[in-house]
Amino acid sequence: MSAPTVSVPVGALVAWLGRWQELVARDRDHLTELDKAIGDADHGLNLDRGLTAVIEALRENPPATLDALGRSVGMTLVSTVGGASGPLYGTLFLRFGTAAGATGSVDAAHLADALRAGVDGVAARGRSGAGDKTMLDALLPAVSAFEDAARSGPVAAAAAATNAARAGRDATAPMIARRGRASYLGERSVGHLDPGAASAALLVEALATALAEDG
């Protein structure tokens, strides 16, 4: 017997961004230290600044639909986060919003489709994939886990996605970076977690927390 259909309102997804901002603020220095080892040493600082701007924008103009949410978040991240992460996370939310559409709520299956569209947008924008030691190593297994568990409802699906994202993040440590600034280090990138995968795992964790709180 299938689980009853549960709708996720746009307000719960606004709360998702709030939870992500809190987690990034908490781990800002850790994310920056990870980036110091293989990047520009600014990932935590940049993302914290961008998400602070996102929360302010959502507070000033609360979105009524998921496409409006995606546009607001995506455009704010693109304009406020430096380096590669701004365009990549911005693309994720712009594609997410377009796929979700002009609706005030989604069920788990529709949410899975929107998340997949966002992650596919990241892959296309970054010309990268699994095993390249990027945020996709957390995002790709997370969205696959969400899709696989969607029939159990959004809360269970997001919990499964969180576990997959954390495992994907941890799996970046032994990888040789093949994209971004870290790729210049070659084998010297081995032994370090990818900072983008770390912040992406926080993004998925924040979704699970927000959905669980929404019930």
Secondary structure by P-SEA (a helix, b strand, c coil): ccccbbbbcaaaaaaaaaaaaaaaaaaaaaaaaaaaacccccaaaaaaaaaaaaaaaaaacccccaaaaaaaaaaaaaaccccaaaaaaaaaaaaaaaaacccccccaaaaaaaaaaaaaaaaaaaccccccccaaaaaaaaaaaaaaaccccaaaaaaaaaaaaaaaaaacccccccccccccccccccccccaaaaaaaaaaaaaaaaaaaac
